[in-house]
Every structure is written in structure tokens, then in C-alpha cells.
Amino acid sequence: MKVAIQGIQGSFHQQVAHQYFDETIEVVECKTFKDVAKQLAKNEVDFGIMAIENSIAGALLPNYALIDTYQFNVVGEYYLKISLNVMALPGQKIEEIQEIHSHPIALLQCAKFLEKHKHIKIIESDDTAIAAKNIFENQTKGVAALAGPTAAVIFNLEILAPEVQSVESSITRFMILEKEITNYQSKKINKASLKFQLDDTPGSLATVLNVLHNCKLNVTKIQSLPIIETPFHYSFFIDVVFDKYPHYEKAKKVMELMTKQFKVLGEYPLGNQI
């Protein structure tokens, strides 16, 4: 089984791939999330993994757009506790660090720590683990990476400041994607990701949410995304959880009548709870 991830060995996406599936899978490393989408769209991999939201930094809007544009099927989700650490070549102190390299979302999660160390220049990187790898390969002193503890082990770096995320419990939600709908998941389906558009009329969104409530569905996430072709109009992405599938089926039928361009992005088991 081949699974495409954004990042390299030592990245959080690699960790999720092995924990969600198992250690026997072949992980295909991609530089960007768009590259993950292309690999999956061309059937060069069986599954793709994308981070979709973080409890500190919020939603990754471009990934919602990729999932929608490529019409991928969401077959599962995984929640990972994120541990971000400042790491560099051994023998250095935090006062000697002039630059910190990491992924923009990781940097955002550590805003409070970075604010306290204004002497350190912030450099955005394609991935947390890539930042660590570059330091190791180039043996660069005075530069640190912001990455997970696995990256420090793999690239022989010393952790100068552990757990520097702004909130102790930083959790990222990842979506497991496939190109076509299959029967990969045999577990109970009790969550769904949906997308729809609404007429520009007062109370239209409230009416939809009221229907979901009446059908005994719990909305766990709602996210709007601009419709490029129609300025100041939006698509809505929602996640709903339900105890009984017939309740969800009823709500889905009503929503298909009430909304425009209604789409089911995926139906899957509720992910691991942290």
C-alpha cells in the first residue's frame, strides 16, 4: 500500500501515516499538499494524508479547496498531539541561535515563544522535518529547526527548548483521502464531511443548521470558503457526527433540496479522541 504525505521522514504526516495504517506501508514523500493531490489523482498512490486543522492555528483553507477540486473521498480522520521543539546541532545554546526554520503553521503555533526571542529571525520552510534535515546535512550552526522529537532523533540534533507550542495541548486533525469510493473502512460510519452553497437570503444558514439539529446530528465543524467566480459568496464545509445512520440519511435528503451544489466529501468512523 502506498500513502502520499506532505513532508519527509520525521514529519508529523509520516507519523500519522504509520499510526493510522501500519509500519508496512510505503510512504511517498511530497514537497507540497498539491503534490499529494496530484499523486492521488494519477493513481500513483492508494491514499493521501492532509492536515486539515489545528487547535491553535485553525483551518488549512487551501487543503479544503484541494479536496473539493480533486473530488477526493474522505475515508477517515486522525488526531495527533503536536510536540514542537527547537532543535539544532549539539553544543549550542538558544542565545546563539540566529534563525529558526519551520513550516508556517508550526511557526504560528509557537508565536508566544518566538515573541520572547526577538533576536531570532523566522524563516518559513516547506516542512518541519525538512528544516531539521537541512541543518544536519549542511552542519549549519546558529540555525535551529522547529520540529517534532522524531526529527531530532533521525537527524542527530539536540533539543534546546522542548514543547514550545503556545498551548500545551496542540492537536492537529488529519484527513485520510482516496480517489474513488471503496469499502476500505469496515468500521461503523458515524461522521460525515459535507459541502454546500446557499442562496443569498437572510437566515438560510440558520435554517440548514436547524434541520441538522432536528435530525439529531451534531455539527462539529463549520468552515466557509470564498467562491472565486462569485465575489463575496461562499461555500460551506461542515462535519457532522451522528449516532444512527438513518438520522444522517434523512438530513442529507433534506439538505440536497435546500442547498445548491450539495456534495458529500466523505462518510467515515469518528477519529481517535485525544
C-alpha positions as semicolon CSV with decimal commas, in nm:
position;residue;x (nm);y (nm);z (nm)
1;M;0,000;0,000;0,000
2;K;0,132;0,344;-0,099
3;V;0,040;0,654;0,102
4;A;0,131;1,008;-0,009
5;I;0,223;1,263;0,259
6;Q;0,339;1,623;0,263
7;G;0,687;1,616;0,410
8;I;0,965;1,367;0,468
9;Q;1,079;1,107;0,718
10;G;1,042;1,254;1,065
11;S;0,743;1,472;0,974
12;F;0,409;1,465;1,154
13;H;0,240;1,339;0,838
14;Q;0,472;1,038;0,831
15;Q;0,387;0,968;1,194
16;V;0,016;0,977;1,116
17;A;0,058;0,750;0,812
18;H;0,220;0,474;1,016
19;Q;-0,012;0,512;1,313
20;Y;-0,331;0,517;1,105
21;F;-0,232;0,231;0,875
22;D;0,075;0,036;0,993
23;E;0,453;0,022;0,958
24;T;0,440;-0,192;0,643
25;I;0,303;0,080;0,415
26;E;0,522;0,262;0,164
27;V;0,524;0,634;0,237
28;V;0,557;0,857;-0,070
29;E;0,713;1,190;0,025
30;C;0,575;1,506;-0,142
31;K;0,702;1,862;-0,119
32;T;0,359;2,026;-0,110
33;F;-0,003;1,935;-0,043
34;K;-0,076;1,995;-0,410
35;D;0,183;1,730;-0,495
36;V;-0,002;1,491;-0,263
37;A;-0,322;1,565;-0,454
38;K;-0,153;1,507;-0,791
39;Q;-0,010;1,173;-0,679
40;L;-0,350;1,057;-0,563
41;A;-0,531;1,190;-0,870
42;K;-0,296;0,999;-1,100
43;N;-0,348;0,673;-0,906
44;E;0,021;0,665;-0,822
45;V;-0,069;0,607;-0,455
46;D;-0,359;0,436;-0,279
47;F;-0,422;0,704;-0,018
48;G;-0,323;1,058;0,068
49;I;-0,299;1,229;0,406
50;M;-0,360;1,600;0,461
51;A;-0,364;1,810;0,775
52;I;-0,694;1,998;0,775
53;E;-0,699;2,197;1,101
54;N;-0,501;2,270;1,415
55;S;-0,640;2,356;1,756
56;I;-0,414;2,665;1,774
57;A;-0,361;2,780;1,415
58;G;-0,708;2,694;1,284
59;A;-0,812;2,555;0,946
60;L;-0,584;2,495;0,648
61;L;-0,812;2,652;0,389
62;P;-0,606;2,555;0,081
63;N;-0,648;2,188;0,174
64;Y;-1,025;2,219;0,183
65;A;-1,002;2,359;-0,170
66;L;-0,775;2,074;-0,287
67;I;-1,006;1,804;-0,151
68;D;-1,304;1,972;-0,317
69;T;-1,133;2,046;-0,651
70;Y;-0,994;1,695;-0,696
71;Q;-1,318;1,542;-0,565
72;F;-1,136;1,312;-0,323
73;N;-1,326;1,087;-0,085
74;V;-1,257;1,127;0,288
75;V;-1,233;0,777;0,436
76;G;-1,108;0,864;0,782
77;E;-0,953;1,114;1,019
78;Y;-0,673;1,109;1,273
79;Y;-0,593;1,343;1,561
80;L;-0,229;1,388;1,660
81;K;-0,092;1,576;1,959
82;I;0,173;1,809;1,822
83;S;0,501;1,848;2,010
84;L;0,713;2,130;1,866
85;N;1,072;2,163;1,980
86;V;1,359;2,395;1,899
87;M;1,649;2,178;1,780
88;A;1,997;2,248;1,646
89;L;2,340;2,092;1,611
90;P;2,469;1,974;1,953
91;G;2,665;2,205;2,179
92;Q;2,474;2,527;2,118
93;K;2,257;2,747;2,339
94;I;1,931;2,916;2,249
95;E;2,106;3,255;2,281
96;E;2,339;3,157;1,996
97;I;2,056;3,078;1,755
98;Q;2,009;3,345;1,489
99;E;1,742;3,179;1,275
100;I;1,458;2,933;1,324
101;H;1,327;2,743;1,020
102;S;0,994;2,559;1,006
103;H;0,661;2,522;0,831
104;P;0,442;2,838;0,854
105;I;0,170;2,659;1,051
106;A;0,425;2,529;1,303
107;L;0,567;2,879;1,341
108;L;0,218;3,014;1,402
109;Q;0,160;2,755;1,674
110;C;0,470;2,881;1,857
111;A;0,403;3,255;1,832
112;K;0,439;3,318;2,207
113;F;0,782;3,154;2,225
114;L;0,908;3,336;1,916
115;E;0,782;3,667;2,054
116;K;1,003;3,618;2,361
117;H;1,311;3,562;2,143
118;K;1,305;3,860;1,912
119;H;1,674;3,818;1,825
120;I;1,586;3,506;1,625
121;K;1,490;3,555;1,260
122;I;1,193;3,343;1,147
123;I;1,235;3,157;0,815
124;E;0,949;2,962;0,658
125;S;1,023;2,612;0,528
126;D;0,825;2,356;0,327
127;D;0,814;2,116;0,622
128;T;0,921;2,086;0,985
129;A;1,137;1,779;0,922
130;I;1,296;1,928;0,609
131;A;1,418;2,219;0,820
132;A;1,585;1,972;1,058
133;K;1,730;1,768;0,771
134;N;1,887;2,075;0,609
135;I;2,065;2,168;0,932
136;F;2,201;1,815;0,965
137;E;2,315;1,783;0,603
138;N;2,480;2,125;0,592
139;Q;2,605;2,112;0,953
140;T;2,480;2,468;0,995
141;K;2,543;2,633;1,329
142;G;2,341;2,928;1,457
143;V;2,029;2,790;1,289
144;A;1,754;2,587;1,456
145;A;1,453;2,395;1,335
146;L;1,110;2,382;1,490
147;A;1,000;2,020;1,459
148;G;0,882;1,706;1,632
149;P;1,105;1,496;1,860
150;T;1,131;1,221;1,597
151;A;1,313;1,460;1,364
152;A;1,570;1,535;1,636
153;V;1,647;1,164;1,669
154;I;1,663;1,097;1,295
155;F;1,888;1,394;1,217
156;N;2,101;1,382;1,532
157;L;2,001;1,725;1,660
158;E;1,987;1,848;2,018
159;I;1,661;1,986;2,157
160;L;1,739;2,329;2,300
161;A;1,381;2,412;2,404
162;P;1,114;2,140;2,431
163;E;0,739;2,179;2,384
164;V;0,738;2,545;2,275
165;Q;0,387;2,548;2,123
166;S;0,177;2,834;2,261
167;V;-0,077;2,598;2,418
168;E;0,035;2,274;2,581
169;S;-0,234;2,070;2,411
170;S;-0,185;2,146;2,042
171;I;-0,374;1,894;1,830
172;T;-0,385;1,863;1,453
173;R;-0,661;1,683;1,267
174;F;-0,560;1,493;0,954
175;M;-0,788;1,362;0,679
176;I;-0,728;1,028;0,510
177;L;-0,815;1,054;0,140
178;E;-0,870;0,825;-0,156
179;K;-0,955;0,895;-0,517
180;E;-1,254;0,666;-0,555
181;I;-1,509;0,549;-0,301
182;T;-1,416;0,200;-0,181
183;N;-1,506;-0,021;0,112
184;Y;-1,172;0,037;0,285
185;Q;-1,337;0,130;0,614
186;S;-1,543;-0,153;0,761
187;K;-1,599;0,022;1,095
188;K;-1,922;0,195;1,192
189;I;-1,988;0,512;0,994
190;N;-2,084;0,788;1,237
191;K;-1,928;1,103;1,089
192;A;-1,953;1,284;0,756
193;S;-1,791;1,580;0,581
194;L;-2,024;1,781;0,356
195;K;-2,003;2,082;0,124
196;F;-2,284;2,307;0,003
197;Q;-2,376;2,653;-0,120
198;L;-2,677;2,862;-0,020
199;D;-2,898;3,126;-0,177
200;D;-2,809;3,475;-0,059
201;T;-3,117;3,511;0,160
202;P;-3,149;3,603;0,528
203;G;-3,144;3,306;0,763
204;S;-3,055;3,042;0,501
205;L;-2,762;2,904;0,700
206;A;-2,959;2,909;1,025
207;T;-3,234;2,706;0,854
208;V;-2,986;2,439;0,744
209;L;-2,836;2,417;1,092
210;N;-3,185;2,385;1,239
211;V;-3,256;2,090;1,007
212;L;-2,937;1,916;1,126
213;H;-3,040;1,974;1,486
214;N;-3,388;1,834;1,426
215;C;-3,235;1,524;1,265
216;K;-3,019;1,472;1,576
217;L;-2,688;1,550;1,406
218;N;-2,410;1,728;1,592
219;V;-2,216;1,984;1,387
220;T;-1,851;1,959;1,498
221;K;-1,701;2,191;1,238
222;I;-1,822;2,461;1,002
223;Q;-1,591;2,642;0,762
224;S;-1,664;2,890;0,486
225;L;-1,452;2,926;0,172
226;P;-1,485;3,205;-0,088
227;I;-1,628;3,114;-0,428
228;I;-1,368;3,263;-0,663
229;E;-1,608;3,303;-0,955
230;T;-1,861;3,492;-0,741
231;P;-1,702;3,758;-0,516
232;F;-1,827;3,770;-0,156
233;H;-2,019;3,445;-0,191
234;Y;-1,914;3,136;-0,002
235;S;-1,921;2,759;0,006
236;F;-1,970;2,592;0,342
237;F;-1,786;2,284;0,462
238;I;-1,931;2,110;0,766
239;D;-1,857;1,798;0,968
240;V;-2,144;1,620;1,139
241;V;-2,148;1,335;1,391
242;F;-2,448;1,106;1,442
243;D;-2,545;0,800;1,647
244;K;-2,779;0,648;1,391
245;Y;-2,711;0,641;1,018
246;P;-3,083;0,677;0,922
247;H;-3,086;1,015;1,102
248;Y;-2,798;1,126;0,881
249;E;-2,966;0,992;0,566
250;K;-3,279;1,192;0,646
251;A;-3,080;1,511;0,699
252;K;-2,887;1,453;0,377
253;K;-3,204;1,423;0,170
254;V;-3,343;1,746;0,313
255;M;-3,013;1,930;0,258
256;E;-3,000;1,817;-0,104
257;L;-3,331;2,000;-0,158
258;M;-3,246;2,310;0,048
259;T;-2,894;2,384;-0,078
260;K;-2,705;2,439;-0,402
261;Q;-2,420;2,216;-0,522
262;F;-2,456;1,979;-0,230
263;K;-2,169;1,730;-0,208
264;V;-2,071;1,451;0,031
265;L;-1,693;1,468;0,077
266;G;-1,682;1,155;0,288
267;E;-1,857;0,927;0,537
268;Y;-1,630;0,759;0,789
269;P;-1,579;0,649;1,152
270;L;-1,519;0,920;1,412
271;G;-1,143;0,953;1,461
272;N;-0,935;0,871;1,765
273;Q;-1,009;1,105;2,055
274;I;-0,720;1,266;2,244
